Amino acid sequence: MAPTAVYTQKDSPSSSQPSSKGPALAIGSLETAQDGKYQSLITELEATRQVDKLLLDRLVDGATTLEPSKYNSVHVTLASSDYQSLQESTLRSLLTQLLTGLTPLGTLHLLNLTDGLKTLPSELTLSGFLVLSAAGENPGDSIVAQKPAHAIGASVSLKKRGSATTTSTTAFVTTTTTTSTSTTTATVTSAPSVPLLLRKRGDPAKKKALWALTTDASASPSTKIDADALLTAEDKARPVPTCAPVDRSAPRRKKACKNCSCGLAELEEEEKRNAPVVVIDSSIDGEGGAKAVDKAERERLLEAAKNAPKATSSCGSCFLGDAFRCAGCPYLGLPAFKPGEKVEIDFGMDDF
């Protein structure tokens, strides 16, 4: 019987190690193309893989878009001025495009970085990358970031306790090859499913009891407290609006309020009674002037002003003013008015 050699296929490489020989994308700018860095990068990459070439402005201006999950690696070599302009405008949108163009576990290589790009790692993280190595302090350092293996925003269904545990299983295939007979045997083993359990909800009655008012640990919940029983008759009484007593030396309020209790109304009434009365008379000094009148004359003028709306005149000139009134006219001293018009006399004219 001829000897038989049995070969067992080795496990596939770890899923965390991406292939380094897949298609790559090289991105440069006009400045790096002029100084030769872009051409050097392309030459280095073409020795081991297929390389697509693209200038930065094509992506930034939206002139081209990357095919989803096409490249195993993206290599970006830019000048410091290019990185600075990207940080101020469209860095986030560019990183999103590069993330779309990478395959799962694909890598992004940012080359020729300067020490002024301290926020670049955080921008990579916010865009969905995993930063594998950050740049150092020296100019020309690079950052390597990786696209996660899972899709951004992937959802996982959660099974509740007691529900069916039917889940998809992963098949592990072990292949055995016999060289003499050229036969292949495959054994399929299903991995056991592990349900994801949610936290069990607590008893609502126990939760409600925690907030109940109790007199002691063993007593039942007490009755509700009547809020009205906590108020006294004084609390329910409507407050009477009062103000501070009037101060004659302090600045006075504009006017006494209705039902004044601070004494301001009495003070205003007293000042009104004692205020001097000044009457404008055109016959004084031939040019007109002001003269003070006594209390009796003041009361007469007030009475005349009160009766002015009901005034009747035999001469028809009483309404025109003192120049047209006779010596016995009851409206002597009042200003001119129209029949039926209310006449008001200001006795605060003590500034004449």
C-alpha positions, 0 to 999 in steps of 0.5 A: 500500500502506497503511503498517503500524505494528508494535508490540512489547510491552514487557517486563513490569516487574521481578519485584522490584517488587511492584504497589502497587495490589493489595488491602491490609490495615490493622491497628490497635488501640484506642489508634490508633483513638481518636487517629485514626491508624488512620482516617487510614491507612485513608483514605489507602489507600482512595484507591488500592486496596481495603482490608480493615480488622482490629484487632490483638486479632482476630489475636493471640487467634486469632479470625480467620486471614488468607487465604494470599497475598491482600494485596499490602501490610499496613500496621500502625499501633500504639501504643508500648504495643501494640508492647511487649506484642507483643515480650513475648508473641506477636510471632513468631506475628503476623509468621508470620500476616502472612507467610502473608497476603502475596503473594510480594514483598508488603510489610509496613509497621510504622508509628509505631515507637519507639526501644525496638524494636531487636530488631524487624528481627531478629524480621522476619528470623527470621520469613522477611521481607526487611527493606528499610528499618529505623527511624531514631532518631526516634519515629514512624519505620517499617520496611518488610519484604518477603515473598520471591518464593520459597516458604519451604523450597523445594527444588531438585533437583541433577543429578549429572555425567553424568546426563540434563540434561532440565529444565523450560524457560522460554518467552519469548513475543514478540508482534508486532501489525499494525494493518492486518490485526489479526493476532498472531504469537507466537514461542516461544523455549526458554531453554537448561537449565543443569544443577547439578553436584555436586562430583566424589568423590575416589578412595577409594584416594588418600584411604586412602593419606593415613592409611597409616603410611609410612617414607618418601615412596617406601616402601610402607605399613608393617605395623601395630605390635604394642601388646604389644611396646611393654610390658616385663615390669615394665609387665605386672606386677601392682602390689602395693598399698602404703601410706605408713609409719605416723606415730605423731604423725599422725592414725591411720587407722581400722584396719590393712588386710589384709596391712598392710605399713606397720607399722600392724598391728604398732603396733595389736598392741603397743598391745593387749599393753600396754593396761591391763585394767580390770574392772568390779566391783560390790564396790568401795566398796560401789557398784561401780567399776573396777579395773585388773588385772595381766598374768596376770589379763588373760590368765586373763580372755582365756582364760575369755572364749575358753572361755565358749561351751563353759562348763559349770557345777555350780552353774548361776550362773556365767552370771549374773555375779560376784555369783553366782559362787564364789571359784574360778569360772573365769569370775570377772571376766567380764560376765554371758553366756548359755550358748553366747554368745561373750564379748568383752572390750574392753581399750581401756576406759582411760577409766574 
